[in-house]
Amino acid sequence: MYLYEMHQHSSGCSLCAVTKPTEVVRAIKESGFSGVVITNHFYHGNTAIYRSLEWDKFCDEYKKEYLLAKEEGDKVGVDVLYGLEEGLGDGKEVLIYGISPDLIGKYPELREVNLPLLSKIVRENGGVIFQAHPFRERSYISNVDVMLPPEYLDGYEGYNMGNKSQENKKAVALAKKNNLPVIAGSDCHTYLTEGRFGIACSHRITNEKELAEVLKNGDYELCYNEN
């Protein structure tokens, strides 16, 4: 089986991360995983990039960070895929998969929080959107039990390594209620080599289009360590 980390941050674009792109890839290799999706916090999240930049230049910084990781991945045999984590207010965030590094740069209107538009753009371009860490309890989240409208989602991060077990259980139950799939991810911001969450596939995933197809078809198993 091929294991893929679905939720990984790096320090160049995520302000809360401490691991450089090359270090991320080495940690993935050491963990025994086959690949990783770089899902850095984007414009409305905890970005490390100045929002005052022109939109295309702002987006280019995410592409550069991804390419640094991909270059290292090509050297050591780790599949590195592009993704994003975008904030939607009050701690609600989505994970975006299956899009090219250049796509979002074409839509400066996404400087405004707009889940329907974001979902439309991603889906029309073959990608998918999963709500990140539903039901997470944090001091900065005032309405923990308020979820994003399911019609704009393609699934949920049912198992987030940083969530409490009861939070993940509620997320999985919500996914079943809305008849949407779940994924697992470590939400990693550091150099992690053991206990990672992710998905397991019977074949390699070598690009973003293939990742989207795997998620749409449910052609994967979950990899997580919860009771």
Secondary structure, 3 states (H helix, E strand, C coil): CEEEEEEECCCCCECCCCCCHHHHHHHHHHHCCCEEEEEEECCCCCECCCCCCCHHHHHHHHHHHHHHHHHHHHHHCCEEEEEEEEECCCCCEEEEECCCCCCHHHCHHHHCCCHHHHHHHHHHCCCEEEECCCCCCCCCCCCCCCCCCHHHCCEEEEEECCCCHHHHHHHHHHHHHCCCCEEEECCECCCCCCCCCEEEECCCCCCHHHHHHHHHHCCCEEECCCC
